[in-house]
């Protein structure tokens, strides 16, 4: 395949490709970065320039790019069986082996797995499964779902409706609003005010309980929550907030869905973060991304035996009317199995427990820069939040797009970070080492200093 020059690639892109979250007014301002190849945590563009990918693709390239053994496993599976019908009474060996492996890694009795094509479809399937479950158990009125502002759960109709990122609520789109409710964001830095972290957590828990009382516990069916909010800005749950909300869900028979599309498969040093990190045993876990390290699309909705047994009770002639052509795709499942094998064999979970604290510690040294308001995160999830005034936490005007300014300053220095208005978000591959961390932090520092000088030159300062 001859893609031509970088100019050819960019011209073809502009003429034909609609990007996810494309901003149409500015699409012609900056050329897209044409990525040609990658190895480990490194990317190379079509002009031969090298970068550290501190975004990890999209929270997903956990084992790193360019793995020959992954390519060999995928190729061999393509030769043996490239596709198999997944519906009703057909199966394939990789799908069954993967589901068995996932059941061995998940907490509690989460032993049933529905496979789809990604995180959004995993969340969408969970939403529909919960509706079905409530109907099967004779409580169809428990159809209301609780989520939070700043949550991100995907982009299918149901998933984006469950999500609560203001930037995803754009004019021209409609959302499910009669049965999906959003509680306050748990972002302590932005919303904590004069309260202690524990007081802030107490208020969030009280709000949750009040919402359940308002709607009626007999009408609330589920709560969806990321252990750490990813795309919303790497928002850490304050104090004991999530554990207490989980307990309320147990008290009122509310299904607790832990969206681990980002946090699973090593990002926090564990296969799954819900129980190991936050002391929660959810009823459903959704996952994707690190499940295959981005080598192929795959999502998994992992369900407790308790829920499955209600749905599968004999004598009712029920069937689960949810399915995708690529559910249980044998090649994707083979990629997931090989990915898990590599994580196990190379001890990447233990590596993340070592390198993650160093990554966080070094990033926090950026706090001496005047426009850095907060550096937050855990292990290999991190966010730098930029402010105009550290004391008041006042952000720069949104139209400045300071996060993009910093990301743009990083790029020619050989670093890719993810901009989000006044944030830079990072989720590097699990295989990074100390030299990579040092380069990420020093490069980011230089970029922030450059951007601050640009803002000062425009007469914008604290």
N, C-alpha and C positions, 0 to 999 in steps of 0.2 A: 504494500500500500504506500503510495507516494502522496503525502499530504501537501507537498510543496513547501514554500518558504513560510516564515512566520507571518508575513503580510498576507499570504494566501489563506492561512489558517484563520486569521482574524477576520478577513473579508468574508469568508464562508460562514463563520460564526455569526457575524452581524447580519448577514443576509437571510439566514435560515433558522438559527438555533434560538429557541425561547428558553432562557435560563430560569431555574427556580428562583423565586423572589426577585425577578428582574425589575429594576427601577427604570421605567421607560424614558423618563426625562433626561437621565444621565448616561444611558447606555452607550452613547456615542462619545462621551467625554474621555473615559479611560479605556484603553484597549484591554481585553481580557488577557490574563497570563496564560500562554499556551504551554502546558506541561507536556513534556515529551516522554520522560521516563523517571523511574525512582528506584531507590535501594535503601533499605533501612528507614531512617528518618530523613533521608535526603531526596530532594526533587531536582530535576534538571529541566529547564525550559527548552523550547525549540531553537533558541539561539546559543544553547550550551551553558547558560548561567546556572549556578548551583544555589540551592536554598536549604535551610533547615525548615522542615514542615512542623512548626510548633502547634499546628491545628490538628495534626494527625488525620488528614483528609477531611473528615467531618466527624470527629470523635471516634474514629473507627479503625485506623490502620495500626492496631495494637501490636502485632508481631513484626511490623515493618514491611516495607515493600520489597518486591524482587526476590521472593523466596523460591528457589529452584524446586525444593521438595513439594511446595504447595502447587506449583505449576505442573509438576509430574503427576501428583495425585489427581488433580483436576483433569489433566489430559487422559490419564488412564481410565477414569470414570466415564469420560466422554466416549472413549472407544468401547467400553463395556456396555454402558447404558446411559445415553445422553438425556433421556426423558422417560418418565413413566406416568401414566394417568393416576392421579392421587385420590380420585373420588370413590367413596362408598366402600367397595370391597376389593380394591387393588392397593398394593403397597410395593415398596422396594427396600432392599437391605440397608442402604445408607440412612434412610429416614428412620427406620426402626432403631438402628444402632445409635443414632444421634439422640433420639427421644429417651432412650434408656440411659445414655450418658448424662443428659441434662437432669433427669430425675435423680441421678446419684449426686449431683452437685448442688441442687436446690435445697433450701431449708424445709423443715416440717414435712407435710404430706403432699407437697407439690410434685405430683408424679405423672400428671397427664399433660400432653403437649400438643398444641395446635400450631402447625407450621404455616407461615405465609411468606410474603416477599420482602418485608421490611418492618421498621418500627411503627410507621403509621398504620399499616394493616394489622399489626399485632395488637395495637391499642383499639382499633376499630373492631376487631374480632372479640376482644375482651368486653367492650361495651355491649355488643350484641349478645354475647354469651351470658352476661349478667342479666339482661332483659329476659332471656330464655330461662335461665335458672330461676328467677323470681316467679315467672309464670308457672314453671313446672312444680314449684313447691307450694303453689296456691297463694302467693302474695304478689299478684301482678301490679298492685298499687305501689309497691316499692320500686318505683321507676325513676326517682329523682337522683341526680348525680351531683356530688360536690367536688369542686376543684379549687384552684387558687389563681389569683392575679399573678402574672409573670410565669405561670406554668407553660411548658411546651410539651405537647403530646403527639405531634405529627400534623399532617396536612390533608388527610381524608376528611370528608364532611363531619363525621362524628369526632375524629381525633382533634381537628382544629377547633371544634366547638367546645370540647373539654379543655383544651388549652386556654390560657388566659393572658398571653403576651399582648400588650396593647398594640404593638407593631403588626400583629397578625390580624387585628380587627380593623380591616380597611374598608372604606366605602366601596360598594360594588359587589360585595359578597354577603351572603346570608349565613346564619349560624343557628344551631339548635339553642333556643333561649328559654323555652317554657319549662324544660325539665333539667337543665344544666345550670348550676349556680356556682359563682366564683366568690371565694372568701379572700380576705386580705393577703397580700404578698408577705411572706415571712422574711423579707429583706430588712434585717436589723439596722444596717448602715444607713439606709435611706429612710426607713419609717420608724426606727426605734425612738427617736426624739430624746427626751430626758430620762426615759425609762432604762432600768438595767436590762440585761439580756433575759434574765429570768422573769422580770415583770412583763417584758414584751411577749415572751412565750406564754405566760399566764393569760394575757389578753387574747392571744391567738386561739388558745384552747377554749377560753370562755366564748369567743365568737363562734367557734365550731359547734360547741354544745348548744348555744343559743339558736343557731341556724337549724340544727336537728330538731330542737323543740318547736321552732316556728313552722317548719314543714311537716313535722310529725315523724317520729322515728319509724312508724309503720309505712311511711311513704319514701323514705330515703334508702336507696338500694346500694349505693357504692360511693367510695371516695377514691379518687385517683391522685397519686402523689409521686413525684420524683424524689428519691432520697436526698439528692442535692439537685437543685434546679440547674440545668445545664444551659440551654440557649437563652434562658431568662437572665443570665448573668452570673452563673456559678454561685447561686445563693445557698448558703449553708443554713440548715434548720437550726433555729436558736434553742439553746439549752435542751430541755427534755420534751419539747413541743410535739415532735412526731410520735414518740412513744406514748404520750398521753392521749393523743388523737386516736392512735391505734387501739388503745384500751377502750375509748368511747365507742369505736366501731364494734368492738367485740361485745360490749354491753348491749348495744342496740341492733345487733345482727346486721351490720352494714359491711358489705364486701370491701375489703381493703386491697386496692390494686397498687402495687409498687412498680412504677415505670422505670425499669433499669436498662432501658435502651442504651444509655450512656454509661451508667455506673458499673454495669456487669462486666465480667471477663477481664478483670485485672486492673481497671482504671484506678481503683482505690486499694489495690493489693489483695483483693478477694474475688472469688468467682462471682458472688453476688454480695451486695453491700447491705441489703435490708437487715438481715439478722446479725451478720458478723460485725458491722460497723454501728448500726443504729438500734439493735435489739428488737427488731420487728420481724414477725413471721407473717407475711401477707397471705391473702387467700389466692391472689393471682400475681404473677410477675410477667411483665412484658419485656422482651429483649430483642436485640438486633445488633447492628454495627459491629462491636467487638466479637460477636458470635462467629463471624467469618473473617474478622480483621479487614473487612471491606473487599475481600477478593471476589466475592460473588454476593448477590442480594439474598437475604434470608432474614425472616423474623420468626419469633417464637412467643406464643402465649402459653404460659405454664400455669396449670390450674390445679387446685387442691383436690384430693380424692373426695373430700366432703362435698364440694360443689358438683364434681363429675358424677358421683354416685346418685345424687338427686336427679340429675338430668337423665342418666342412663337406667333409671329404675324400670324394670320390665313391666309389661302389661299396659303400656300407654301408647305404643306405636308412634313414638316421637322420632324426629330426626333434626339434626343441627344444620339448618339451611344457610350455611356460610361456607364458602370454598373459593379457592383461587386456582387457576390453571397451574401455577407454579408452586402450590403447596407441596411440601415434601420433595422438592426437586432433587433428584439424586446427586447431581453435580454440586449443587449448593450445600447439600448435607455432607457430602464428602469433604468439601472445603472446610466446613465447620468442624468436623471430626479431626481433620489434620491440624487445624488451627488450635484446637484444645490440646491435642497431643504435643504440639510445639510449646505451648505455654507451660504445660506440665513438665516436659523434658528439660526445658531450659530454665526452669525455676523463675519464671517471669513474675509470679505473684510476690515471691520473696524479694526479687530485684526492685519491684515497685515500692515495697515497704522500706527499702533502703534509699532509693533515689528520690522517691516522692517527697519526704521531709526536706531533703537538700534542695530540691526544686522550689518548694514553698519558702524555705529560709532565704534563699538567694533572691527570689522575686521580691520578698519583703524589704530588701535593701533599697528598692526603688522608692520607698516611702519618704526618703529625704528630698525627693524632687517636688517642687512647689505644686505642680499640677496633678500629682498622684494623690487621690483622696483615700483610696483603700486598695490593698492587695489581699485577695481572699481565695479560698479554695481548700482542697485536700488532695494530697498525693499528686496525681497527674491530671487534675482539673484545676484551673486557675483563671483568675480574672483580675485585671488592673482597671480600676475605675478612675476616670479623669475628672477633675473639678477645677473651676475657676478660683474658688476660695476654699481652702482646706478647713477653715474654722467653721464656716456656715454650711459647707458641703454643697455650695451652689455650683451647678453644672454650667459649662459653657452653653451658649445658645445652640439649640439642636441643629440649626442650619449650618453651623460650623463643621459638624460631623468630625469632631476631634479624633474619635477612634479611627476613622478612615485616614485622617491626616497622619497619625502615628503609623498605621499599617503601611501607608504609602512610603513613609520614610524608612521603614524596615526593609521593604522589598529590594531596593538597590543594594542594601547591605547584606543581602542573602538570608533574610528571615521572613517567614510567612506567619502572621498572626491574624486572628479573625476580628475584624472591627464590627462593633454594634453601637452606633451613635457615640456615646461617651465611654465605651468599654473596649478593651482588647481581651479576647478570650483565647485560652490556650488549652490544648489537650494532646500533647505530643505522644508519639508511639511509645509503648512500654519499654522499648529497647534502647532508649536514650541513655547516655552515660554522663558523668560529671563534666566532661569537656563540652558536650552538647549543651548542658544546662548553663555553664559559664558563658558560652557564646550567645545563647538566647538572651540571657539577662544583660550582658554588656551591650549587645546590639540594640535591644529594646531601650536601654538607658540612653544610648546615643541618639536614637530616633526621637525619644521624648524630649531631650534637651533641644534638638533641632526644631521640633514643632513649637516648643515654648518660645524659642527665639523668634520664630515666624509670627506667633501671636503677639509677642511684645512689640515687634516691628510694626504691627498693624494697630498698635495702641491699645491692645487688649491685655490687661494684666490685673493682678489682684489689688 
